[in-house]
């Protein structure tokens, strides 16, 4: 994809984000569109967002849950930045979020981390990964799609900002060296339940995120290291590691809650306005 098309597509997607509008998936216009092309467009999108004052404060990893790949026509995880204007901390485990500027929002219960230092690439040991983590928390990522009916090819998902709309982070749990071994087991084996108002909607386990949420972090470090346009992971970044259940559509007026058996985290609740 040439530079002119990259810049044009980035501006088009940013306009769709700002206007809560639908666009034709880029793969319909560029049949040979590859993930490498998509990340080049995503880098231009990030440049434009930073140019207008938005500051990246971390990343989201999407599609770490292989159980949902077929539904979304995906074959691998993706990543994108999260920004100072899209990340929200839930005071007392509860938050209210407006979805007025979104097209077709969905909610994903996830596990988020804040980095103490960069995660080593090519690491397959969750213990080593957690040594690079300052804290861990439950989170909700709110994802959105600027393609009709959530239909797209894999690279289109990257170009649509990784579908990131908002990230709500619950009470952080400090990662202490003495508890890392037990925390590794708990993060892998925990069972997450997702409620809409009083109704149990879905559940999942920590291992749905690439076998372990910490290994999703390691995957991100390896992918970023292989992409020339991607900034390296740095201290202080907040990273959310992918949904542990199905991504569920949300509407204004609903209250959603997630609980986790096996982790010392309080419930997290969000009400949509």
Buried (B, 14 or more C-beta within 10 A) or exposed (E): BEEEBBBEBBEBBBEBBEEBEBBEBBBEEBEEBEBEBBBBBBBBBBEBBEEEEBEBBBBBBBBBBBEBBEEBEBEEBBBBBBBEEBBBBBEEBBBEBEBEEBBBBBBBBBBBBBBBEBBBBEBEBBEBBBBBBBBBBBBBBBBBBBBEEBEBBBBBBBBBBBBBBBBBBBBBBEBEEEBBEEBBEBBBBBBBBBBBEEEEBBBBBBBBBBBBBBBBBBBBBBBBBEBEBBEEBEEEBBBBBBBBBBBBEBEEEBBBBBBBEBBEBBBBBBBBE
